[in-house]
């Protein structure tokens, strides 16, 4: 199984990893940078995710004293509609000059949560599995 994640160049303060699109879009929305039609589009896509994508309510914890604690979400590569909807965020971010990168891996890290569409994983301590 391969996993997909969309990111921007800005680093997330909590994880230290490249920021995901939900946070990037929320930042634009909160800053009032979106047009009225972009706001409606953003809210519609966000609501679709809230209705269709399970939200993790419980995580396993990695073991070991050096294990990082911030889980990162990755889509399973067969979660076609989730990935398609994410591309709608890509289009809005592109209009605002924010470059989006699509990462793929077969080893997202220590899996803390998994459902039909996604995994939430704490990255491994060293880079591996990144393509």
C-alpha positions, 0 to 999 in steps of 0.5 A, a space after each residue: 500500500 502506498 500513501 499520499 500527503 499534500 503539503 506546502 513549504 511552510 513548516 508546521 509549528 507542532 510537528 516540524 514537518 511541511 504543513 498540510 493543506 487543511 492547515 494551509 487553507 484554514 490559515 488563508 480563511 482565518 486571514 480573510 485572504 479568500 474571495 467570497 467564492 473561494 470561501 464558499 468552496 473551501 467551506 463546502 469541501 471542508 464540510 464534505 470531509 467532516 461528513 465523509 472522513 472519519 476523525 481519529 478519536 483515539 491513537 496508539 502511542 509509539 514506544 521508546 524514549 526517543 519516539 516523537 509524538 506528533 502524528 501526520 495524516 496520510 491518505 491511502 492511495 486508493 482513497 480516490 475521492 478524498 484525494 480528488 477533493 484535496 486537489 480542490 484545495 490545491 487549486 485554491 492555494 495555487 491561485 494564492 501563489 502557494 506551491 503544493 507538493 504531493 508526497 508518496 511513501 510506502 512507510 508513513 511511520 509508526 501508525 497510530 490510527 487507521 481507517 478505510 481512507 487514511 492512516 495517522 502516523 508518527 514519522 520514523 526518526 530517520 528518512 525512509 520510504 519517501 519517494 
